[in-house]
Structures are given as structure tokens and as C-alpha cells.
């Protein structure tokens, strides 16, 4: 079986986390509070189903950022990598034993 590059390992971990919300923390910005529960669920479904990665919006091939338009608004989502104590950046985002992933969903104008 071929060995994955670090970027491919990070991409696989990010995709799994984004699709399931398992393996990290998920944060929603204050701007999402103004949306109804049904609208927030639609936004979450759009983030989980995001597939529009291109070399322009994903230059490192890590699937760690996306932009969606839904409900007449533009939203960004991003994944950051921290050490397990959430105090500093992760020394190796390809290693889930050393990395805590944090997915943040926000209105684009909150970025």
C-alpha cells in the first residue's frame, strides 16, 4: 500500500472531520446566531458536503478552507491545527495524536 504524503494525510483527516464533526471541535461564529435552527442545519449540511476544492482555493491540497453561498449569504469555513492542549499550533497536523482540529464556520464578513 502506498505511503501518503503529509498533505494527503492532512487532507484525509480534514475531510473526515469536516464530514462527520468527529475528531475535533466545531465552532460557529456569533453571526450564525441570527439564523434559525433549520437554516443553521442547512449551512452545516453545505459545509459537510463541500467538494469545490481547486488549486486556486486549496493551493496546499489540505482541504482546510472553503467558501459557500447559501440562504443569500456567503459563509467561510476553516480548519485550524492546534496542539492537544489548544494552546499552540500543532507541530504535525498529519498526526492526529499530536493535533486538535478546530473547524470554524462564519459569515464571510466576519473573517
Secondary structure, 3 states (H helix, E strand, C coil): CCCCCHHHHHHHHHHHHHHHCCCEEEEECHHHHHCCHHHHHHHHHHHHCCCCCCCCCCCCCCCCEEEEEECCEEEEEEEEEECCCCCCECCCCCCCCCCEEEEEEEEHHHC
